[in-house]
Amino acid sequence: MSSDLLGLLFLFALIYFWLLGAIRPMDVTLPLGIGSSYLMDSANWMILYGSNVVKLSGNKAVMIGYGTAQVQAFKSNGSVLGVYTFVVNR
């Protein structure tokens, strides 16, 4: 197979798994700066670590310090959706 065809197959597989819910957009690392905010999907959140880095306000995470923070997201029934990792740089 050519590399173009393999790349196209990979793209379709990625979209397919994303549509199935196997790949969540929250399972990525987000580089942000102090004062920036990020709107999160899901019903409930819990800071796993980095409470000096991120502040939760509704479904918005606001960066308040430098470092790394992780926020776990939950469905309304309590099942885990994924983990947001926020990396706040200078």
N, C-alpha and C positions, 0 to 999 in steps of 0.2 A: 504494500500500500504506500501511496505517496504521503509525505509529511503533511500536505495540505488536507488530505482526506482524514488522516488521523487527528489533526487539530479540530476539524469540523465535527468528527465523531465525539471527541472529548467535550466540545462545547455543548453538543446536544445531550450528552450524558449528564453534564453539570446542570443544565437547565431542567432535565427530567428529575434528577434527585432533589433539586431545589423545590420543584413543584410538589413532590411527594412529602416534603418537610424533612428530608434527611439532612439537608444542609441549611442551617439557620444563619441569617445575616449577622446575628449577634455573636457568633463564634469566631470573631475576628478581633485583632488588636487595632485600637484606634489611637493614633497620635494626635494629641490636642494640646492647647495652651491654657494658661490660667484665665478664668473668666469665660471660657467657651462653654457651651452647653450641647447636650446631645439628647434627642428625643428617643426613648426606648419603647419597644413593643412589649406587650404582655400586660397582665393585670396587677401583679405584685412584684416587688424587688427586695433584695436583702444585700447589704454590703458584706462581702466575704472578708475583704481586707482593704485598707487604704481609706479609712474614714477621715483621715487628715488630707486626703487628695480630692475626694469627691463628696458632694452633698446631694441628696435626693430630694426633689421637690415635685410631687406628683409623678408623672412619667418622664420627667426631665432630670438628667444628671448634670450638675454644674461643677466645673473644675475649680477647686479652691486652694490647691497646693500642688507642689511638684512631686513626682514619683509615679507609682503604679497602683491602680485600684482595680478590684474585680467586684462586679455586681451580678448576682444571680437573678434570673428572671423566671417567674412562675406563671402558669395558667391560672385562671380563676378557680379551678378545681384543686389546685395545689401541686400539680405535676410540673416538673422542671422543664423549661423551654431551652435554656442555655445560659451562658455566662458572657457578660460584657467585660472586656479588659480595656481599661483606659490608661494610656501612658501619657503623662503630662510632662512636656519638655519646656526648657527655658527658651 
